[in-house]
Amino acid sequence: MAAIRAAQLGLNVACVEKEAALGGTCLRVGCIPSKALLEATEKVHAVLHNQLVGVRVSSAELDLKALMAHKDKVVQANTQGIEFLFKKN
């Protein structure tokens, strides 16, 4: 983020965030969560269509609860990373 870099350069900065978690829309509900879900579903597609070299699978099942938990974990790790950088700088 620009604010973190500006603080690293010695400037005084302020950030306004209406949500409890830092990171903005992209990190919390947009790009990052979407990419986490997309990556997982691409793997399921590869398994179902025998696109993994040397691997044959007769069936696969999507566990939506586990998939959403994975997405939440990715978002949490990123927001905690942003929070750490804010505190550090």
C-alpha beads as a LAMMPS data file, in Angstrom:
LAMMPS data file: protein, C-alpha beads

89 atoms
88 bonds

1 atom types
1 bond types

-500.0 500.0 xlo xhi
-500.0 500.0 ylo yhi
-500.0 500.0 zlo zhi

Masses

1 110.0

Atoms # bond

1 1 1 0.000 0.000 0.000
2 1 1 1.095 3.535 -0.657
3 1 1 0.576 4.524 2.989
4 1 1 2.955 1.836 4.217
5 1 1 5.626 2.843 1.716
6 1 1 5.204 6.526 2.580
7 1 1 5.606 5.687 6.296
8 1 1 8.734 3.670 5.488
9 1 1 10.096 6.780 3.804
10 1 1 9.470 8.809 6.968
11 1 1 6.272 10.595 5.995
12 1 1 3.304 10.989 8.337
13 1 1 0.289 9.159 6.962
14 1 1 -3.282 8.380 7.953
15 1 1 -5.556 5.628 6.666
16 1 1 -9.319 5.569 6.963
17 1 1 -10.977 2.146 6.861
18 1 1 -14.673 1.686 7.569
19 1 1 -14.328 -2.085 8.076
20 1 1 -12.686 -3.737 11.072
21 1 1 -10.111 -5.563 8.929
22 1 1 -7.507 -3.655 6.953
23 1 1 -6.859 -4.180 3.276
24 1 1 -9.751 -2.705 1.368
25 1 1 -12.301 -4.304 -0.919
26 1 1 -9.819 -6.152 -3.129
27 1 1 -8.242 -8.000 -0.241
28 1 1 -11.362 -8.705 1.821
29 1 1 -14.154 -9.436 -0.669
30 1 1 -12.880 -8.929 -4.211
31 1 1 -9.734 -10.031 -5.991
32 1 1 -7.978 -12.098 -3.325
33 1 1 -10.969 -14.206 -2.181
34 1 1 -12.016 -14.729 -5.801
35 1 1 -8.548 -15.921 -6.776
36 1 1 -8.393 -18.303 -3.805
37 1 1 -11.705 -19.860 -4.864
38 1 1 -10.741 -19.918 -8.542
39 1 1 -7.443 -21.688 -7.853
40 1 1 -9.190 -24.406 -5.856
41 1 1 -11.913 -24.953 -8.454
42 1 1 -9.312 -25.116 -11.253
43 1 1 -7.672 -27.992 -9.374
44 1 1 -11.010 -29.794 -9.097
45 1 1 -11.555 -29.291 -12.837
46 1 1 -8.091 -30.705 -13.607
47 1 1 -8.803 -33.786 -11.480
48 1 1 -12.235 -34.375 -12.992
49 1 1 -10.924 -34.093 -16.549
50 1 1 -7.822 -36.258 -15.997
51 1 1 -5.505 -33.347 -16.717
52 1 1 -2.975 -34.280 -14.032
53 1 1 -0.101 -36.185 -15.593
54 1 1 -0.015 -39.757 -14.322
55 1 1 -3.120 -39.400 -12.154
56 1 1 -6.508 -40.937 -12.901
57 1 1 -9.449 -40.228 -10.648
58 1 1 -12.865 -41.774 -11.083
59 1 1 -14.675 -39.104 -9.073
60 1 1 -14.122 -35.998 -7.030
61 1 1 -16.328 -34.117 -4.635
62 1 1 -16.330 -30.425 -3.820
63 1 1 -16.532 -29.624 -0.115
64 1 1 -17.977 -26.105 -0.204
65 1 1 -17.604 -25.600 3.553
66 1 1 -13.889 -26.470 3.403
67 1 1 -13.435 -24.355 0.271
68 1 1 -14.967 -21.316 1.956
69 1 1 -12.859 -21.941 5.078
70 1 1 -9.752 -21.955 2.862
71 1 1 -10.819 -18.650 1.292
72 1 1 -11.403 -17.149 4.741
73 1 1 -7.964 -18.335 5.889
74 1 1 -6.299 -16.712 2.861
75 1 1 -8.118 -13.422 3.506
76 1 1 -7.276 -13.527 7.225
77 1 1 -3.581 -14.155 6.535
78 1 1 -3.457 -11.204 4.151
79 1 1 -5.319 -8.809 6.448
80 1 1 -3.052 -9.820 9.344
81 1 1 -0.057 -9.162 7.109
82 1 1 -1.327 -5.663 6.337
83 1 1 -2.014 -5.066 10.040
84 1 1 1.544 -6.178 10.885
85 1 1 3.013 -3.767 8.320
86 1 1 0.873 -0.919 9.668
87 1 1 2.100 -1.547 13.203
88 1 1 5.707 -1.951 12.079
89 1 1 5.712 1.277 10.103

Bonds

1 1 1 2
2 1 2 3
3 1 3 4
4 1 4 5
5 1 5 6
6 1 6 7
7 1 7 8
8 1 8 9
9 1 9 10
10 1 10 11
11 1 11 12
12 1 12 13
13 1 13 14
14 1 14 15
15 1 15 16
16 1 16 17
17 1 17 18
18 1 18 19
19 1 19 20
20 1 20 21
21 1 21 22
22 1 22 23
23 1 23 24
24 1 24 25
25 1 25 26
26 1 26 27
27 1 27 28
28 1 28 29
29 1 29 30
30 1 30 31
31 1 31 32
32 1 32 33
33 1 33 34
34 1 34 35
35 1 35 36
36 1 36 37
37 1 37 38
38 1 38 39
39 1 39 40
40 1 40 41
41 1 41 42
42 1 42 43
43 1 43 44
44 1 44 45
45 1 45 46
46 1 46 47
47 1 47 48
48 1 48 49
49 1 49 50
50 1 50 51
51 1 51 52
52 1 52 53
53 1 53 54
54 1 54 55
55 1 55 56
56 1 56 57
57 1 57 58
58 1 58 59
59 1 59 60
60 1 60 61
61 1 61 62
62 1 62 63
63 1 63 64
64 1 64 65
65 1 65 66
66 1 66 67
67 1 67 68
68 1 68 69
69 1 69 70
70 1 70 71
71 1 71 72
72 1 72 73
73 1 73 74
74 1 74 75
75 1 75 76
76 1 76 77
77 1 77 78
78 1 78 79
79 1 79 80
80 1 80 81
81 1 81 82
82 1 82 83
83 1 83 84
84 1 84 85
85 1 85 86
86 1 86 87
87 1 87 88
88 1 88 89
